[in-house]
Amino acid sequence: MENVSMFTIIMFILTTIATLWLFYIASDENKKVVLLILLWTIGVGVLGLSGFYQKTDTVPPRFIFLLAPGFLIVLLLFLTKKGKQFIDSLDLKWLTLIHVVRIPVEVVLHAVFLSGLIPVYMTFEGYNFDIISGITAPVVYYLVFVKKIRGRRFLLFWNFLCLALLINILTIAVLSAQTPFQKLAFDQPNIGVTYFPFVWLPAVIVPIVLFSQLAAIRKLLLGKQNLSQTISK
């Protein structure tokens, strides 16, 4: 971690804060939900500072504890009645804008790669094209919600495309991590996300981004938000 600049660390911390704030707005300023996420964020940060996630000789691998809790919560939200009610209350406009955080995330990942803590596959120099989602998010927001010259199908297509890009980098990250399932990057495995504050990427930012993407897709497919006053048909 000594090779990672303080600028990169601060940039990532600010990106995490921005993600939490944007999700707070998308949830109609639901303080209870954001407080729970904040407590989880603090807990993961404390474990990250203690070096908990860096141990690779445990069963199960501790890397799993960076990903599994967030993904389990996302699953439960989509399977429970209260979870679906919460999803349906979210603001589609902010569920779109929240993806701008994927720009600084990719910049940070490239810096962490240059520090020798993740493989090139996880950056835009390799096979990670997730920055496209971040760059296009404000453009899509403008076309759909401001100018209203693009509609539901366009927004749905964009969400599916961004979801595919997210799944792509998630697959690379998991297969590059030092676990029994590692298949990639044996010369430079994915160890960067086991250090503080980068533990917040798989444990906090990715689940929020994934949830926002899936929630938007659900709302668009099921018509759970009155779109007549926000986007064209």
Disulfide bonds with the S-S distance in Angstrom:
none
